[in-house]
């Protein structure tokens, strides 16, 4: 067991308890806000290697098995996320833009879009196939004019960063006053995460380094100058349970031919809620002050 973390990235408390070791990494939980962290953190070289060429077609425990097969489902989720965004035009930056599906859907409704992505194959697909402006660069190294964007998007990204505090401050600097942050991350205070413990599918160091509780995430964002405007919960990687990719893909195909799409989605969310499978949190937050 390693030494304790110095402080909680979310609430700044220095009170921790040891949870368990997975993949040879110790994980600790903050006793104040219940946010957990991998400690000690891996090196930059270790994290960089995770996002190699095969990240979106991975044969190991990290990344995605075949991301392209989930395109219909992913685009549907992107449209739902955009539906709840209060503005529909302006400059939008997505951090960790993957193959560019969200950027493509955002552009369709009126946004001017840009993306940052570490995986070079995903960048090439976004640029050449979807004709999107995406650069291969770490967010930590991204330099840009401050207060330039109306929206910054971080979908399943904050849990990967070595320094989330540095990252969220940079987001604040990039956003215009009253600009919007759309953030999605696993929810460590969900019923499913508590029941599964070390076997929760989101516990996968050194890919995921931080496991925010809802309370911790709200404190984290408020300290970074944001006001929480809307909170939603979904399953791990989909609108239903987030556990079975074949079922989710089948549902996505069926939904394309059903007129009552929104009703089906509500039913799926209700079923997932009853099963306690809503283990991912979505937050829409507005910048209120510079930090």
Residue, then its C-alpha position, 0 to 999 in steps of 0.5 A: x500500500x502506498x502513501x496517502x494522496x496529499x489532498x482530494x482533487x475535488x474538495x481539497x480534503x486530506x482525509x482518505x481511506x484505502x479501497x483496494x488495488x487493481x492492475x497493480x495500482x492503489x485506489x483511495x477514497x476521500x472521506x469528505x466527498x467520496x471521490x476516489x483517485x489512483x495513487x500514486x499517479x502513473x507517469x506521463x509515458x504510461x498514460x500516453x501509451x494507452x492512447x496508441x493507434x489501436x485505442x478505438x479498435x483495442x484488443x486489450x483491457x483499455x480503449x474500445x473494442x470496435x468503436x465504429x460499430x457503435x456509431x449509430x448509438x453514439x450519434x444518437x447519444x450525441x444528439x440527446x446531449x446537444x438537445x439539452x444544451x441551452x445554446x445551439x450556435x457559436x464556437x465549440x471545442x471538444x476535448x478528446x473528440x474521438x472519431x468526431x461523431x459529436x463534432x459532426x452532430x454539433x455542426x449540423x445544428x449550427x455550431x462552428x466546431x473544433x476538436x483535440x484528440x490524442x489518437x492519430x488514427x481518430x484525428x485522421x478519420x475526423x479530418x479526412x472522412x468527416x472534414x472536421x478541424x481536429x488536431x492531435x494534441x494533449x489538452x495540457x499542451x493546448x494553447x489558444x486565445x482565452x475566452x474564445x469558445x461558447x461551449x467546451x465539451x468533455x465526454x468521458x475525459x476528466x477521469x483520464x487527466x493527470x491533473x483535473x484541476x489544471x484541466x478545468x482551469x484551462x477550460x474556464x480560461x477558454x470559455x467566454x463569460x457565461x459560456x457552457x461546459x458539457x461534461x460526462x464522467x462515471x459516477x462513483x456515488x452511483x448504486x452500481x459502483x457501490x454494489x460492484x466495488x472493485x469489479x465496477x467496469x469503470x475501475x480500470x487504472x491507469x486509464x481512469x485515474x479519478x472517480x468523481x462522486x456527484x458531490x465531489x464533482x459539483x464542488x470541483x466545478x464550483x471551485x473552478x468558477x462554474x454554476x451547475x445548471x442541469x444534471x442527468x444520469x445515464x447508464x455506463x456507455x448508453x441510455x439503457x443499462x450500459x452493460x451489454x453492447x449487443x443489446x445497445x446496438x440492437x436497440x439503436x437499430x430498432x429505434x431508427x425505425x420507431x416513431x416514438x423514439x423519445x418514449x422508448x428512451x424514457x422507458x429505457x432510462x426508467x428501467x435502468x434507474x430501477x436496476x440502479x444502473x445509472x452510473x454515469x453523470x452528465x453536467x451542464x455548467x455555465x461559467x460564472x467567473x474567471x479563475 
